[in-house]
Amino acid sequence: MVNLDESYLNMNPFKLSYGEKRKVAIAAVLACNPSVIIFDEPVLGLENNRKKSLIKIIKLLKNSLSKLL
């Protein structure tokens, strides 16, 4: 859902870009199957293309979770 493949499982988190770190964090939260996710300034410090990508992921999450309710 966050557009990261399995190669990220073995990557050093300190070598990831800022945007990749955010996606890994979202993936980690999703793995816990939460009923609520709260984002605090999720696109702060990201470049425009990465902002759009992250906003798209958040919208997908919202749409998929709202269908379950």
N, C-alpha and C positions, 0 to 999 in steps of 0.2 A: 504493500500500500504506500510506502514512503519512497519507492523507487531505489532501493538499495539491494544489491544482490548478496549472495552468501559469502563473498570474498571479504565483506566487512567484519565477519565474525572473528577473523584472525588478524585484523589490522590494529596497529598501535593507535589508540585514541588521540594521542598527542600529535600524530601526523595527519589527522583529518582536518579538512577545512572547517571553518566556522559553520557553514551551511550543512556539511555532512554530520558534524557533531549534533546539530539540532535534529536532523532526521534520525540519527541513531537514538537520541533521547526520546523522540516520539515513538519510535519502534519499540523501545524498552517499556514505555508506558503501555502501549497497546498489547504487549505480550502478557501483561498482568490483567487484561480484560476488565478495565475499570468501567464503572457505570457513569462516571463524570470525569471529564478532562478539563482542566483550567489552564489556559495559556496566558502568560504574563509577558507582554511585548514580544511575541514570537519572531517578528521580522526585524527587530532592532539590530542595526549594524550589518544587515545583509545588503548585497547589491540588488539592483532592480530585478534581474532575471531570477535570482535565488528567492527574492521576496515573492514573486509571482508563483514560483514552484511551490513554496511552502504554503501560501494562501490556497492554492489549488488542492493541496493535500488536506488542509484543514476543512475546506468545503466538502471534499469527498467524505471525510470522517463525519461531518455534520449530517450530510445526506444519508449515509449508510446507517448511522446510529438512529436518526429520526425515523427511519422506516421500521426499526425494531420496536419502537415505542408505541 
